[in-house]
């Protein structure tokens, strides 16, 4: 984009470039009509709320609030009561709390399902790698066994030595036999 600058003292006009757009830096934020929120931050908040709603502490706090609410509206002086006997306002507050709690719990469950799905996929890939490694090692061991088929092992050499020792002991027991008779 080029724009004409004001005339210079010499009377000539110069073309100047507006500020260059740098591709290595993010664009500045645009003004938006709607507020912008971070979905991850909202998801983390919903998980914290859902985690708190699932505790015994929440049940105890909620029970205490309801007991205080009911006792206040029954035994407080008439002019200080804010919710008379059918406790319509209490019902409204509990409905409001439930209407916000249910979607937050569902959002937290969806995020947990996504994490579980990713973990399951990673576990499946790891299992495939482990199976491939095991099959490779099995083939290598089979190839080594085939290669060692005729090689003298320690046990075979030991048994041969024991046979030789027995044979030498037998020759000492029977000295009357000559070496020439064995040939």
C-alpha positions, 0 to 999 in steps of 0.5 A, a space after each residue: 500500500 502506498 500513499 502520497 505524502 505531503 509535499 516536501 520543502 523542495 516542492 516534490 512529492 514522495 511516495 512512502 510506504 505504510 508500515 510493513 506487515 511482518 509475517 513473523 509476528 501475530 496480527 494485532 487483536 481486532 476489535 470485536 463486538 462480542 466478548 472473547 473467551 478462552 474455551 480451555 479456561 472455561 473447560 478447566 473452570 467447569 471441571 473444577 466446579 463439577 469436581 466440587 459438586 461431586 464432593 461430600 463437602 458440597 452436600 454439607 455446605 448445601 444442606 447447611 445453607 438450606 437449613 439456615 435459609 428455612 430456619 431464618 424464614 420461619 423464626 426470624 422477625 416478620 419484617 426480616 423474612 425474605 422467603 415465606 413458608 412455601 419457600 418459592 425463592 429457595 426453590 428458584 435458587 435450587 433450580 437455578 443452581 441445578 440448571 447451571 450445574 448440569 451443563 457444567 458437569 456435562 462439559 467436564 464429562 465431555 472433556 474427560 471423554 476426550 482425554 480418555 479417548 486420547 489416552 486409549 489411542 496412545 495405549 493402543 499404539 503402544 500395544 501395537 509397538 510392544 506386539 511388533 517388538 515381541 514378534 521381532 524378538 521371537 523371530 530373532 530367538 528362533 533364528 538363533 536357535 536354528 543357528 545354534 542347532 549343531 553348536 556344542 553347548 555347555 551341557 553337551 560338553 559337560 555330559 561328554 566329559 562325564 562319559 569320558 570320566 566314567 570310561 577312564 574309571 572303568 579302564 582303571 577298574 579292569 587293568 587286565 584288559 589291554 589298550 590293544 584289545 580296544 582297538 
